[in-house]
């Protein structure tokens, strides 16, 4: 690492003697916890395959920094909370980042911010088709055997923008200039299956039927017998999405906005819920379900409507679904829909935890590529969680874990998070307990030695993760 200006400061709050702070000449990094991620990446080949999709149009004899090196710089930087290109003007000399990029710690520095900016702006449009396929291939490979059922949640999130950026517009609901990224995630394993970047005022469902059609075709090619359930909020409850799901023969459950007709139909159900709440003082939920045809629909569809009454007042919510069991157990169908709230947590991790809302390039396609880089960092985190997961023993319940509801379900989730903080941890947890750890790095002709503090409170986590990654057959290797 480049030497900083020499200085020495003394703090005098310790009465017995002064505390002297001065820089060290040793090669020190604050991100030694990225090394296990690099080991995992070596096994599954994720960043390598990502870089292989890209077209390098530079003069090969003049290249100092390969596409793979720059992909790894950006992805590992995002994992360690360095989301911007500017961060790498300092990180380029960091000894751990050099190791992550297959360089000796004594070698020349990694790419600078201008080089990374040119890299992100030089991605060919045709490469995005390859990146789309890469996400789907990774999702398919994330299952050890073909699943019988998968649940796909489709959801957008707002991405505020700053400055003159292509295709950003002012959105009245969010009260900001923005992009609107959209992700499709799998409820069974948290993997992001597909991403796209919509312009700032786009309807959430814009092009979603086409994305879904391509994705379903790929999944059916790999898993001919899989049953697919698609969920989305009321933004996706539009005729084009209903028609696409019915044409593709997939189950769907979408939110549906309340209107005067639905309120009139459900009035008696709501009155029942209010009356029972007044009698018991306990929150009440009542359901009604019926065939319904909106003016824009060619035929009737099944609607499940929930009426709530509690101390905060009343609330009504509706869904449209073609799931076979919804006509028999409408309450269960609605509860299965509400579980899509977990997909919002995935978007929260992507947007807030991994800073996917920092799409600050001028060109639209450069920002779309940045969205893929943030998604790649998220996928590495998910694969790491799967590799080190240590769930607690299941409680002795009279119903399967999947069927737990209400307080019992929340209690189980809380117990699981307490027992397995890394397997259930969001990016901030991983940074606190593994990634953000100081280390000295020494290199000789025979080996590289990375030394951690023996008094670091999370040293046991580091040891646990490293041993699990290095155990034979613990992580599925790259199959490409």
C-alpha positions as CSV (number, residue, x, y, z in Angstrom):
1,X,0.0,0.0,0.0
2,X,1.2,3.5,-0.7
3,X,2.7,5.2,2.3
4,X,0.7,8.0,3.7
5,X,2.1,11.2,5.2
6,X,3.9,10.5,8.4
7,X,2.2,11.9,11.5
8,X,1.9,11.2,15.2
9,X,-0.9,12.3,17.5
10,X,-1.2,11.8,21.3
11,X,-4.5,11.3,23.2
12,X,-4.4,12.2,26.9
13,X,-7.7,10.7,28.2
14,X,-5.8,7.8,29.7
15,X,-4.4,9.3,33.0
16,X,-1.5,6.8,33.4
17,X,0.3,7.5,30.1
18,X,-0.3,9.1,26.7
19,X,-1.8,7.1,23.8
20,X,0.3,7.6,20.6
21,X,-1.2,7.0,17.2
22,X,1.0,6.8,14.1
23,X,0.9,5.1,10.7
24,X,2.6,1.7,10.2
25,X,4.8,0.8,7.3
26,X,3.3,-2.7,7.2
27,X,1.0,-3.7,4.4
28,X,-2.4,-3.5,6.1
29,X,-5.9,-4.0,4.8
30,X,-9.3,-3.5,6.4
31,X,-11.1,-6.0,4.3
32,X,-9.5,-9.4,4.9
33,X,-12.9,-11.0,5.1
34,X,-13.2,-10.8,1.4
35,X,-10.7,-13.7,1.0
36,X,-13.3,-16.4,1.8
37,X,-15.6,-14.9,-0.9
38,X,-12.8,-15.2,-3.4
39,X,-12.3,-18.8,-2.4
40,X,-16.0,-19.5,-3.0
41,X,-15.9,-17.6,-6.3
42,X,-13.0,-19.8,-7.3
43,X,-15.1,-22.9,-6.7
44,X,-18.3,-21.7,-8.5
45,X,-16.6,-19.6,-11.2
46,X,-19.2,-16.8,-11.0
47,X,-17.0,-13.7,-11.7
48,X,-15.0,-15.5,-14.3
49,X,-18.1,-16.6,-16.2
50,X,-19.5,-13.1,-15.9
51,X,-16.3,-11.6,-17.5
52,X,-16.3,-14.2,-20.3
53,X,-19.6,-12.9,-21.5
54,X,-18.2,-9.4,-22.1
55,X,-16.5,-8.3,-25.3
56,X,-13.1,-6.7,-24.9
57,X,-12.6,-4.3,-27.8
58,X,-9.3,-2.9,-26.6
59,X,-5.9,-3.4,-28.2
60,X,-4.7,-6.6,-26.5
61,X,-1.1,-5.6,-26.5
62,X,-1.8,-2.4,-24.6
63,X,-4.0,-4.0,-21.8
64,X,-2.8,-3.6,-18.2
65,X,-6.1,-4.6,-16.5
66,X,-8.2,-7.5,-17.8
67,X,-12.0,-7.5,-17.8
68,X,-11.9,-10.2,-15.1
69,X,-9.7,-8.1,-12.9
70,X,-12.0,-5.1,-13.2
71,X,-15.2,-7.1,-12.6
72,X,-13.6,-8.5,-9.4
73,X,-12.5,-5.1,-8.3
74,X,-16.1,-3.7,-8.6
75,X,-17.9,-6.8,-7.2
76,X,-15.7,-7.3,-4.2
77,X,-15.7,-3.5,-3.6
78,X,-19.5,-3.6,-3.5
79,X,-19.5,-6.4,-1.1
80,X,-17.2,-4.4,1.2
81,X,-19.3,-1.2,1.0
82,X,-17.2,0.5,-1.6
83,X,-20.0,1.1,-4.2
84,X,-18.4,3.8,-6.3
85,X,-15.6,3.9,-8.9
86,X,-13.9,6.7,-6.9
87,X,-13.3,4.3,-4.0
88,X,-10.9,2.3,-6.1
89,X,-8.4,5.2,-6.4
90,X,-7.3,4.1,-2.9
91,X,-8.3,0.4,-3.0
92,X,-6.2,-0.2,-6.1
93,X,-3.1,-0.4,-3.9
94,X,-4.8,-2.4,-1.1
95,X,-2.9,-5.7,-0.6
96,X,-6.1,-7.8,-0.2
97,X,-7.7,-6.4,-3.3
98,X,-4.6,-7.2,-5.2
99,X,-4.8,-10.8,-4.0
100,X,-8.5,-10.9,-4.9
101,X,-7.5,-10.0,-8.5
102,X,-4.7,-12.5,-8.7
103,X,-1.8,-10.0,-8.3
104,X,1.2,-10.1,-6.0
105,X,0.9,-7.5,-3.2
106,X,4.2,-6.0,-4.6
107,X,2.9,-5.8,-8.2
108,X,1.6,-2.7,-9.9
109,X,-1.6,-1.1,-8.7
110,X,-5.0,-2.2,-9.9
111,X,-7.2,-0.1,-12.2
112,X,-7.9,3.5,-11.3
113,X,-11.3,5.2,-11.4
114,X,-11.0,6.6,-15.0
115,X,-10.1,3.0,-16.2
116,X,-13.1,1.6,-14.4
117,X,-15.4,4.3,-15.8
118,X,-14.2,3.5,-19.3
119,X,-14.8,-0.2,-18.6
120,X,-18.4,0.3,-17.5
121,X,-19.2,2.6,-20.4
122,X,-17.7,0.3,-23.1
123,X,-20.0,-2.7,-22.6
124,X,-21.6,-3.7,-25.9
125,X,-25.4,-3.9,-26.0
126,X,-25.3,-7.5,-27.2
127,X,-23.4,-8.5,-24.0
128,X,-26.6,-7.9,-22.0
129,X,-28.3,-10.8,-23.6
130,X,-25.4,-13.0,-22.4
131,X,-25.6,-11.5,-18.9
132,X,-29.3,-12.3,-18.8
133,X,-28.6,-15.9,-19.7
134,X,-25.8,-16.0,-17.1
135,X,-28.2,-15.2,-14.3
136,X,-30.7,-17.8,-15.5
137,X,-27.9,-20.4,-15.9
138,X,-26.7,-19.7,-12.3
139,X,-30.2,-20.0,-11.0
140,X,-30.7,-23.4,-12.6
141,X,-27.3,-24.6,-11.3
142,X,-28.1,-23.4,-7.8
143,X,-30.4,-26.5,-7.4
144,X,-28.6,-29.8,-6.8
145,X,-31.5,-31.6,-8.5
146,X,-34.5,-30.4,-10.5
147,X,-37.1,-28.9,-8.2
148,X,-40.7,-29.9,-8.4
149,X,-41.9,-26.3,-7.6
150,X,-40.5,-22.8,-7.8
151,X,-42.0,-19.5,-6.7
152,X,-40.9,-16.4,-8.7
153,X,-41.5,-13.0,-7.1
154,X,-41.3,-10.0,-9.4
155,X,-40.9,-6.6,-7.8
156,X,-39.4,-3.2,-8.7
157,X,-37.7,-0.7,-6.4
158,X,-37.0,3.0,-6.8
159,X,-33.5,4.2,-7.6
160,X,-33.1,7.9,-7.0
161,X,-30.7,9.6,-9.5
162,X,-28.6,12.7,-9.3
163,X,-27.4,14.8,-12.2
164,X,-27.9,14.4,-15.9
165,X,-28.5,10.7,-16.5
166,X,-30.1,9.1,-19.5
167,X,-33.8,8.0,-19.1
168,X,-34.2,9.3,-15.7
169,X,-37.5,11.2,-15.1
170,X,-39.4,12.7,-12.2
171,X,-41.8,10.2,-10.6
172,X,-44.7,11.8,-8.8
173,X,-45.3,9.0,-6.3
174,X,-41.7,8.8,-5.2
175,X,-41.2,12.6,-5.5
176,X,-37.8,12.2,-7.1
177,X,-35.9,11.8,-10.4
178,X,-35.2,8.1,-10.7
179,X,-34.7,4.8,-12.5
180,X,-37.0,1.9,-11.7
181,X,-35.0,-1.4,-11.5
182,X,-37.0,-4.6,-11.5
183,X,-35.9,-8.0,-10.2
184,X,-37.3,-11.5,-10.4
185,X,-36.2,-13.6,-7.4
186,X,-36.8,-17.1,-6.3
187,X,-38.6,-17.6,-2.9
188,X,-37.1,-21.0,-2.4
189,X,-33.4,-20.0,-2.4
190,X,-33.3,-16.1,-2.5
191,X,-31.4,-16.1,-5.9
192,X,-32.0,-13.2,-8.2
193,X,-33.1,-14.8,-11.5
194,X,-33.4,-11.7,-13.7
195,X,-33.0,-7.9,-13.5
196,X,-33.8,-5.0,-15.8
197,X,-33.6,-1.2,-15.6
198,X,-36.7,0.7,-16.5
199,X,-36.9,4.4,-17.1
200,X,-37.9,6.6,-14.3
201,X,-41.7,6.9,-15.0
202,X,-42.2,3.4,-16.5
203,X,-45.1,1.2,-15.4
204,X,-43.7,-1.6,-13.2
205,X,-45.1,-4.2,-15.6
206,X,-43.5,-2.7,-18.7
207,X,-42.1,-5.6,-20.7
208,X,-42.5,-8.0,-17.7
209,X,-44.6,-10.4,-19.8
210,X,-41.8,-10.7,-22.3
211,X,-39.2,-11.2,-19.6
212,X,-41.4,-13.9,-18.0
213,X,-41.9,-15.7,-21.3
214,X,-38.2,-16.0,-22.0
215,X,-37.5,-17.1,-18.4
216,X,-40.2,-19.7,-18.3
217,X,-39.0,-21.2,-21.6
218,X,-35.5,-21.5,-20.2
219,X,-36.7,-23.1,-17.0
220,X,-39.0,-25.5,-18.8
221,X,-36.1,-26.5,-21.1
222,X,-34.0,-27.4,-18.0
223,X,-36.9,-28.7,-15.8
224,X,-39.7,-30.0,-18.0
225,X,-41.9,-31.1,-15.0
226,X,-41.4,-28.0,-12.8
227,X,-44.5,-26.2,-11.5
228,X,-44.0,-22.5,-11.5
229,X,-45.9,-19.9,-9.4
230,X,-45.5,-16.2,-10.2
231,X,-46.3,-13.5,-7.6
232,X,-46.4,-9.8,-7.7
233,X,-48.1,-6.8,-6.2
234,X,-51.0,-4.8,-7.8
235,X,-48.6,-3.1,-10.1
236,X,-48.4,-6.4,-12.0
237,X,-52.1,-7.1,-11.8
238,X,-52.7,-6.1,-15.4
239,X,-54.3,-8.0,-18.3
240,X,-51.0,-8.6,-20.1
241,X,-49.5,-10.4,-17.1
242,X,-52.7,-12.5,-16.6
243,X,-52.7,-13.5,-20.2
244,X,-49.0,-14.3,-20.3
245,X,-49.2,-16.6,-17.2
246,X,-52.3,-18.3,-18.6
247,X,-50.6,-18.8,-22.0
248,X,-47.5,-20.1,-20.3
249,X,-49.5,-22.4,-18.0
250,X,-48.0,-21.1,-14.8
251,X,-49.8,-20.4,-11.6
252,X,-50.0,-16.7,-10.6
253,X,-51.1,-14.5,-7.7
254,X,-51.2,-10.8,-8.2
255,X,-52.4,-8.0,-6.0
256,X,-55.5,-6.2,-7.2
257,X,-56.5,-2.6,-6.4
258,X,-59.7,-2.1,-4.6
259,X,-62.6,-0.5,-6.5
260,X,-66.2,0.4,-5.8
261,X,-67.5,-3.0,-7.0
262,X,-65.2,-5.0,-4.8
263,X,-66.0,-2.8,-1.8
264,X,-69.7,-3.4,-2.4
265,X,-69.3,-7.2,-2.8
266,X,-67.2,-7.4,0.4
267,X,-69.3,-5.1,2.6
268,X,-71.0,-7.9,4.5
269,X,-67.7,-9.6,5.2
270,X,-66.2,-6.4,6.5
271,X,-69.2,-5.8,8.8
272,X,-68.7,-9.3,10.2
273,X,-65.0,-8.7,10.9
274,X,-65.9,-5.3,12.7
275,X,-68.6,-6.9,14.7
276,X,-66.4,-9.8,15.9
277,X,-63.6,-7.3,16.8
278,X,-66.0,-5.2,18.9
279,X,-67.3,-8.4,20.7
280,X,-63.8,-9.9,21.4
281,X,-61.4,-7.1,21.3
282,X,-59.1,-9.3,19.2
283,X,-57.9,-8.4,15.7
284,X,-60.1,-10.1,13.1
285,X,-59.6,-11.4,9.5
286,X,-62.5,-12.5,7.3
287,X,-62.3,-13.7,3.7
288,X,-64.6,-13.8,0.8
289,X,-63.8,-15.2,-2.6
290,X,-65.7,-15.1,-5.9
291,X,-65.4,-15.1,-9.7
292,X,-65.0,-11.6,-11.0
293,X,-64.7,-10.0,-14.4
294,X,-63.2,-6.5,-14.9
295,X,-64.2,-4.6,-18.0
296,X,-60.8,-5.2,-19.6
297,X,-60.8,-8.9,-19.0
298,X,-62.0,-11.4,-21.6
299,X,-63.2,-13.9,-18.9
300,X,-63.9,-14.2,-15.2
301,X,-61.0,-14.7,-12.8
302,X,-60.9,-15.8,-9.2
303,X,-60.6,-13.0,-6.6
304,X,-59.8,-13.5,-2.9
305,X,-60.6,-10.5,-0.7
306,X,-59.4,-10.0,2.9
307,X,-61.2,-7.8,5.3
308,X,-59.4,-6.8,8.6
309,X,-60.7,-5.1,11.7
310,X,-58.4,-4.1,14.5
311,X,-57.6,-1.2,16.8
312,X,-56.1,0.8,13.9
313,X,-59.4,0.5,11.9
314,X,-60.4,-1.5,8.9
315,X,-58.4,-2.7,5.9
316,X,-59.3,-4.5,2.7
317,X,-56.9,-6.2,0.3
318,X,-57.6,-8.3,-2.8
319,X,-55.6,-10.7,-5.0
320,X,-56.3,-12.3,-8.3
321,X,-55.1,-15.9,-8.7
322,X,-55.5,-19.1,-10.8
323,X,-54.0,-21.4,-8.2
324,X,-56.2,-24.5,-8.0
325,X,-56.4,-24.6,-4.2
326,X,-57.5,-20.9,-4.0
327,X,-61.2,-21.9,-4.7
328,X,-61.1,-24.3,-1.7
329,X,-58.8,-22.5,0.8
330,X,-58.9,-18.8,-0.1
331,X,-57.3,-17.8,3.2
332,X,-54.3,-20.0,2.6
333,X,-54.0,-18.6,-1.0
334,X,-53.9,-15.1,0.4
335,X,-51.3,-16.0,3.1
336,X,-49.1,-17.6,0.5
337,X,-49.3,-14.3,-1.5
338,X,-48.2,-12.2,1.6
339,X,-45.1,-14.3,1.8
340,X,-43.8,-12.4,-1.2
341,X,-42.8,-9.8,1.3
342,X,-39.6,-11.7,1.6
343,X,-38.9,-10.7,-2.0
344,X,-39.0,-7.1,-0.9
345,X,-36.3,-8.0,1.6
346,X,-34.2,-9.3,-1.3
347,X,-34.7,-6.0,-3.1
348,X,-33.8,-4.2,0.1
349,X,-30.5,-6.1,0.3
350,X,-29.8,-5.3,-3.3
351,X,-30.8,-1.6,-3.1
352,X,-29.7,-0.6,0.4
353,X,-27.3,-3.3,1.6
354,X,-25.3,-3.5,-1.7
355,X,-26.0,0.1,-2.9
356,X,-27.7,-0.8,-6.2
357,X,-29.3,2.7,-5.9
358,X,-25.9,4.2,-6.8
359,X,-26.3,4.0,-10.6
360,X,-24.5,7.3,-11.2
361,X,-23.1,7.0,-14.7
362,X,-24.4,9.2,-17.4
363,X,-25.2,6.6,-20.0
364,X,-28.2,4.3,-19.5
365,X,-26.4,1.1,-20.6
366,X,-23.5,1.9,-18.2
367,X,-26.0,2.0,-15.4
368,X,-27.7,-1.2,-16.5
369,X,-24.2,-2.8,-16.4
370,X,-23.7,-1.4,-12.9
371,X,-27.0,-3.0,-11.9
372,X,-25.6,-6.4,-13.1
373,X,-22.4,-5.8,-11.1
374,X,-24.4,-5.2,-7.9
375,X,-26.6,-8.2,-8.7
376,X,-23.4,-10.4,-9.1
377,X,-22.2,-9.2,-5.6
378,X,-25.6,-10.2,-4.2
379,X,-25.4,-13.6,-5.8
380,X,-22.0,-14.2,-4.3
381,X,-23.4,-13.3,-0.9
382,X,-26.4,-15.6,-1.3
383,X,-24.1,-18.5,-2.4
384,X,-22.0,-17.8,0.7
385,X,-25.0,-17.9,3.0
386,X,-26.0,-21.3,1.5
387,X,-22.5,-22.6,1.9
388,X,-22.1,-21.8,5.6
389,X,-25.8,-22.1,6.7
390,X,-26.2,-23.8,10.1
391,X,-29.9,-23.8,10.8
392,X,-31.1,-24.9,14.3
393,X,-32.9,-28.1,15.0
394,X,-36.5,-27.9,13.9
395,X,-39.0,-27.4,16.7
396,X,-41.2,-30.3,17.7
397,X,-44.3,-29.0,16.0
398,X,-47.5,-30.8,15.1
399,X,-47.3,-29.2,11.6
400,X,-44.4,-28.9,9.1
401,X,-42.2,-25.7,9.3
402,X,-43.7,-24.6,5.9
403,X,-47.1,-24.6,7.5
404,X,-46.3,-22.5,10.5
405,X,-48.2,-19.2,10.7
406,X,-48.5,-16.1,12.9
407,X,-46.6,-16.0,16.1
408,X,-45.2,-19.5,15.7
409,X,-43.8,-18.7,12.3
410,X,-42.2,-15.4,13.6
411,X,-40.8,-17.2,16.6
412,X,-39.1,-19.8,14.4
413,X,-37.6,-17.2,12.1
414,X,-36.2,-15.2,15.1
415,X,-34.7,-18.4,16.6
416,X,-33.1,-19.3,13.3
417,X,-31.6,-15.8,12.9
418,X,-30.2,-15.9,16.4
419,X,-28.7,-19.4,15.9
420,X,-27.3,-18.8,12.4
421,X,-26.4,-15.1,12.1
422,X,-24.3,-15.6,8.9
423,X,-26.6,-18.1,7.2
424,X,-29.4,-15.6,7.7
425,X,-27.3,-12.4,7.7
426,X,-27.9,-9.3,5.5
427,X,-24.9,-7.5,3.9
428,X,-24.4,-5.3,7.0
429,X,-24.1,-8.5,9.2
430,X,-21.5,-10.0,7.0
431,X,-19.5,-6.9,7.0
432,X,-19.6,-6.6,10.8
433,X,-18.9,-10.2,11.5
434,X,-16.5,-11.2,8.6
435,X,-15.7,-8.8,5.8
436,X,-14.5,-5.7,7.7
437,X,-11.5,-7.0,9.6
438,X,-8.0,-5.5,9.7
439,X,-5.1,-7.7,8.7
440,X,-1.4,-7.4,7.9
441,X,-0.3,-9.0,4.7
442,X,3.2,-10.4,4.1
443,X,4.4,-12.1,0.9
444,X,7.5,-14.3,0.5
445,X,8.7,-16.4,-2.4
446,X,6.7,-19.4,-1.0
447,X,3.5,-18.0,0.4
448,X,1.3,-15.1,1.4
449,X,0.5,-14.7,5.1
450,X,-2.5,-12.8,6.2
451,X,-2.5,-12.2,10.0
452,X,-5.7,-11.4,11.9
453,X,-5.9,-10.1,15.5
454,X,-6.4,-13.0,17.9
455,X,-8.6,-10.7,20.0
456,X,-11.0,-9.9,17.2
457,X,-14.5,-10.9,18.6
458,X,-15.6,-12.6,15.4
459,X,-12.5,-14.7,14.8
460,X,-14.5,-17.9,15.3
461,X,-16.8,-16.9,12.5
462,X,-13.9,-16.4,10.1
463,X,-12.5,-19.8,11.1
464,X,-15.9,-21.5,10.7
465,X,-16.5,-20.0,7.2
466,X,-13.0,-20.8,6.0
467,X,-13.2,-24.4,7.2
468,X,-16.6,-25.0,5.6
469,X,-15.5,-23.5,2.3
470,X,-12.3,-25.7,2.2
471,X,-14.1,-28.9,3.3
472,X,-14.4,-31.4,0.4
473,X,-17.8,-31.3,-1.5
474,X,-19.0,-28.5,0.8
475,X,-19.5,-26.1,-2.1
476,X,-20.6,-27.3,-5.6
477,X,-17.7,-26.5,-8.0
478,X,-18.1,-24.7,-11.3
479,X,-19.7,-27.0,-13.8
480,X,-19.1,-24.9,-16.9
